[in-house]
């Protein structure tokens, strides 16, 4: 899977490549053969990552725009692990 990633507020561009279970990124680049191009703000990304908003809600609100295969972005987010944020850092 190859995704172009554009953060409009920070002016950052990345190519995300998911291959053999490893997610890699390359800054300041865009792939010509990307499955999709995602355009969003860092705030929208943070809200989705932190669980404050769903990916679908941000897409429906127009805060996340996708050109190409929308299902590839959904697949990427579905592969992310979810952790309990109240775990012990130091155990007795």
C-alpha positions as CSV (number, residue, x, y, z in Angstrom):
1,X,0.0,0.0,0.0
2,X,1.3,3.5,-0.9
3,X,-0.3,6.7,0.3
4,X,0.6,10.3,-0.4
5,X,0.1,12.3,2.8
6,X,-0.3,16.1,2.7
7,X,-0.7,18.2,5.9
8,X,-2.1,21.6,4.8
9,X,-1.3,23.6,8.0
10,X,2.2,22.4,8.5
11,X,3.1,22.2,4.8
12,X,4.4,18.7,5.2
13,X,4.3,16.0,2.6
14,X,5.0,12.3,3.0
15,X,4.8,9.1,1.1
16,X,3.7,6.2,3.4
17,X,4.5,2.7,2.4
18,X,3.1,-0.3,4.1
19,X,4.8,-3.5,3.0
20,X,5.4,-6.8,4.8
21,X,3.9,-5.4,8.0
22,X,6.3,-2.4,8.1
23,X,5.1,1.2,7.8
24,X,7.7,3.5,6.3
25,X,7.6,7.2,5.5
26,X,9.6,9.4,3.2
27,X,9.4,13.2,3.8
28,X,9.1,15.9,1.2
29,X,8.0,13.4,-1.5
30,X,4.9,12.2,-3.3
31,X,4.5,8.9,-5.2
32,X,3.2,8.9,-8.7
33,X,1.7,5.4,-8.3
34,X,0.0,6.0,-4.9
35,X,-3.2,4.1,-4.0
36,X,-4.6,7.4,-2.5
37,X,-3.6,10.9,-1.7
38,X,-4.8,12.1,1.8
39,X,-5.1,15.8,2.5
40,X,-5.7,17.0,6.1
41,X,-4.6,19.2,8.9
42,X,-2.4,18.0,11.8
43,X,-5.3,18.8,14.2
44,X,-7.7,16.5,12.3
45,X,-5.1,13.7,12.3
46,X,-4.5,14.1,16.0
47,X,-8.3,13.9,16.8
48,X,-8.6,10.6,14.9
49,X,-5.5,9.1,16.4
50,X,-6.5,10.1,20.0
51,X,-10.0,8.7,19.4
52,X,-11.7,12.1,19.8
53,X,-13.3,11.8,16.4
54,X,-13.8,8.9,13.9
55,X,-12.1,8.8,10.6
56,X,-15.5,8.6,8.8
57,X,-16.7,11.7,10.7
58,X,-13.7,13.7,9.6
59,X,-14.1,12.6,6.0
60,X,-17.8,13.4,6.0
61,X,-17.1,16.8,7.5
62,X,-14.5,17.5,4.7
63,X,-11.6,17.8,7.1
64,X,-9.9,14.8,5.6
65,X,-10.0,14.6,1.8
66,X,-9.0,11.5,-0.1
67,X,-8.3,11.2,-3.8
68,X,-8.1,7.6,-5.0
69,X,-8.9,4.5,-3.1
70,X,-10.6,5.6,0.2
71,X,-10.6,2.0,1.5
72,X,-6.8,2.0,1.6
73,X,-6.8,4.7,4.2
74,X,-9.4,2.9,6.2
75,X,-7.3,-0.3,5.9
76,X,-4.2,1.5,7.3
77,X,-6.1,2.8,10.3
78,X,-7.7,-0.6,10.9
79,X,-4.2,-2.1,11.2
80,X,-3.1,0.2,14.0
81,X,-3.0,-1.3,17.5
82,X,-5.1,0.2,20.2
83,X,-3.5,0.5,23.6
84,X,-4.8,1.1,27.1
85,X,-3.4,4.5,27.9
86,X,-3.5,3.8,31.7
87,X,-0.9,1.2,31.8
88,X,1.8,1.1,34.5
89,X,5.1,2.6,33.3
90,X,7.0,1.3,36.4
91,X,5.8,-1.9,38.1
92,X,6.7,-2.7,41.7
